[in-house]
Amino acid sequence: AATFYTKERNGFDDPWHGRVWLNPPYGKQEGDSNQQRWTARLIEQYQDGTTTEAVCLVNAVPGNLWFAPLWDFPICFVARRIQFYDPTGALGQPTHSNVLVYLPDPNRRDRQFARFVRIFSQFGPVAARLIEDDDQVLIHGIEINDGDSVPE
């Protein structure tokens, strides 16, 4: 990574240019969930074109309101709880399962989606929002044309 943000160098209000890996801080700030704040910021940066591609690691809590916008993107439900090191170097005991959410390059959504499935399905099942259009079931936000092949 060209830029790395820490607790000391909070990058929340800075622009997130290019490709982003986001593992937001846990807990709350001013009563709001940090996962909600940071994922909303990521989606905002992605929608305005500042962030061109991203992977976000957050708790697997699809029943929480802040999680709903993530369904616009492919999601890998990690098959095991990811353990993180605490400041002392000891492994913590996670209280939630995790997901990896992929915000693909808008110019290559279909191919990048297929690549995400191929790579991340080794960590757990990949899910996406399905929609119905003219009696066809499609993946929300992904256009796949007949005859297209998925690159290896």
Secondary structure, 3 states (H helix, E strand, C coil): CCCCCCCCCCCCCCCCCEEEEECCCCCEECCEEHHHHHHHHHHHHHHCCCEEEEEEEEECCCCCHHHHHHHHCCEEECCCCCCCECCCCCECCCCCCEEEEEECCHHHHHHHHHHHHHHHCCCCCEECCEEEECCEEEECCCCCCCCCCCCC
